[in-house]
Amino acid sequence: MNIMQQSDSYIMPTYGRNPVVIEQGAGATCYDADGKKYIDFGSGIGVTSLGYCNQVWADAVCEQVRKLPHVSNLYYHTPQAELAEKLCQMSGYQKVFFSNSGAEANECAIKLARKYSFDKYGKNRNKILTLVNSFHGRTIATLSATGQDVFHNYFFPFVGGFDYVEANNIADLHEKLDDTVCAIMIEYIQGEGGVMALEPAFVAEIRKVCDERDILMIADEVQTGIGRTGKLFAGEYYHCQADITTAAKGLGGGLPIGACLANQKCADVLNAGAHGSTFGGNPIVCAGAVKVLELLEQDGMLESIRDKSQFIRETLAKLDEVQEVSGIGLMVGISLKSKKAADVLKICRENGLLVLTAKTKIRLLPPLTISSEELREGMEILCHAINSNT
């Protein structure tokens, strides 16, 4: 029995898997069980932000494995404290709660917003507005927060207390606002929704009404955060800081971590017993995440991400088949005129390039550290696949 057969026999069929068994990797390059080489423009859906097996990251993780693999959050430990301080100082937030995933970070944000409002205004002010076409996770609560009908099926009853505003529609925003709203939750770039960036005027209006009404603004930066767009957080492009920002994916460099960051206004809302996590802020994961942030702090690192983004966009602009390129930084969505994204993905895979899709688009989330050589090689394969007549 081979690995694919073994997996299909014993693992629930919840993923539409590609027929590739990845064995090892270094940088933005990985190899399958037969030794075939692939350039990875997906980064495990934006997770392996430093590429495969970054040496500094791997050394820190291995050292921590041998020193202290786990300790309960009933005690203190150094990697968690160091990561919390660095993340807060780099982001401008006051405090953080660590979890294990983006969905869990968003769950924390939802609980934090509702408790903030309950403490000040009572139990009937608990509605959270999210956006049509958003995606916030696969737990029951975060599915309920997700503004896509396709996800609102099978798992009834869903959690109440959510309503959905059409993205970039200020009139619809004001129509949905009432005295029961406690928070507005957005993605600056809707990743799973098609790599669609919000308009600055819409984000500015959200910030304005939140300030006027004492409503908390929540930014889901699970996919856009931690350098993905060429800034630490995408909100910097909008000259806006939400009251709460969530992060995950690239923060751990390949290990599972989520973070819910809160400003001074709501930093102490979740007191002892109000929330918790057995594995959240694990020493091993935190040790790796510290190295991710240290790399982002290096001179020229964020600028290099923006330079790589420009190269990708300039290259794609030369292709007649490309209708539009969306997103910011190394979060790229490609709309095609006639070809299907799934067909291009297949051609890329057959020729040694791993890409993603988002709705009808090709989606690229390459490692932030991808080399110029790997980037050029991958783009050659991508351009060939887009131009292919097959």
Secondary structure, 3 states (H helix, E strand, C coil): CCHHHHHHHHCCCCCCCCCCCEEEEEECEEEECCCCEEEECCHHHHCCCCCECCHHHHHHHHHHHHHCCCCCCCCCCHHHHHHHHHHHHHHCCCEEEEECCHHHHHHHHHHHHHHHHHHHHCCCCCEEEEEECCCCCCCHHHHHHCECHHHCCCCCCCCCCEEEECCCCHHHHHHHCCCCEEEEEECCEECCCCCEECCHHHHHHHHHHHHHHCCEEEEECCCCCCCCCCCCCHHHHHCCCCCEEEECHHHHCCCCCEEEEECCCCCCCCCCCCCCCCCCCCHHHHHHHHHHHHHHHCCCHHHHHHHHHHHHHHHHCCCCCEEEEEEECCEEEEEECCCCHHHHHHHHHHCCEECEEECCEEEECCCCCCCHHHHHHHHHHHHHHHHCCC
